[in-house]
Amino acid sequence: MRRIRFLIWKELIELRQDPRLLVIVVMAPIIQLFMLAYAATTDVRDVPVVVADLDRSAESRELIRRFAASPNFTIVEVIDGVNGIDRFLERGTAWVALSIPAGYGRTLAAGRPATVQMIADGSDSNSAGLSLGYATALLNGYAQQIAADRAVAAPASAVQAAGSIEPRVRVWFNTRLESRDFMIPGIVALLLLVVTTNLSSMGIVREKEIGTLEQLNVTPLRRSELIVGKLLPYALVGLVDVVLVLAVSTFWFHVPLRGSVWLLFATTLIYLVSTLGLGLFVSTISSTQQQAMMTTTFFFLLPMVMLSGFVFPIENMPAAIQLLSYLLPLSYFLVILRAIFLKGVGLETLWPQVAALAGWGAAILLLAIARSTKRAS
């Protein structure tokens, strides 16, 4: 322990001697969290809509008013003919077009079903799908209100409405359906992965480049002690980052933390062991700091981001890719973080993910120890 303690102190002195690196390590995760939390969202608000009102009746104006009053839509212009729709969609000034045919008001007044046309710009399939979903929900709600008003005015029609199905929907865990509440825990896991893996990947490589690895040759440090001494200082930095990003997530972005804080920190420690062990393993197979950074980024960080479920659901991937995604520590920690934040579940539910994460961390640490050497070449 005395040898490890001196090695830890040496690493901390090196970090302190480079104040710019320390500022980057501490401030960069906070800045990136603010940027990504506001940018990484799948919510669609204020969808621009162009309306082609061919009816110009009180009923058509009421339908337009409902779209204008919705927080999901913004009416950019009301035009007289459908021929003008193309230029709005082609220029991107409108994502959705609503066409109200002539005779729409008379059809509703006669008690017959009326048809309107929705046209969406499908170049962005996600936004188009959400926009059409919002529009369909608005139209369905309007149609139900019209049917209810008719049932009150004409009780005979209430008999026909008695056989209809009225869904009563409840949303658990994320009642507001805010994508930010789902994305921010993932951003926290991603930032910890990037910062700690990059830091630790420079550990042994830096010793090679500045020549201090030769000085370690004459010390009684064993390989395991060298790895532990390199890992613990960066684990301390990682814990500081954890406290900062969790504070910003809960107090600034108001992401609910429903689970145990102690379980959150315990699983985060296991995750840090995995990410730091991965960085140290990369450090043992790299000759320069540039090579270590490139290896970390292209062979580990990018595949983890794409395949872990942070961007795309694992269940939607091909079976072979799903098997590969289960080999990544980020996949398990994303499930753990989101479950603790949003669902408030405990270890009795998350133990498979925690066990897999701990096994991954132990395996990569043993591999890093086996690969490490105090030789200069």
Buried (B, 14 or more C-beta within 10 A) or exposed (E): EEBBEEBBEBBBEBBEEEEEBEEBBBEBBBEBBBEBBEEBBEEBEEBBBBBBBBBEBEBBBEBBEBBEEBEBBBBBEBBEEBEEBEEBBEEEEBBBBBBBBEEBBEBBEEEEEBEBEBBBBEEBEEBBEBBBEBBEEBBEEBEEEBBEEBBEEEEEBBEEEEEEEEEEEEEEBBEEEBBBBBBBBBBBBBBBBBBBBBBBBBBBBBBBEEEEBEEBEEEEBBBBBBBBBBBBBBBBBBBEBBEBBBEBBBEEBEBBBEBBEEBBEEBBBBBBBBBBBBBBBBBBBBEEBEBBBEBBBEEBBEBBBBBBBBEEEBEEBEEEEBEBBEEBBBBBBBBBBBBBBBBBBEBEBBEEBBEBBBBBBBEBBBBBBEBBEBEEE
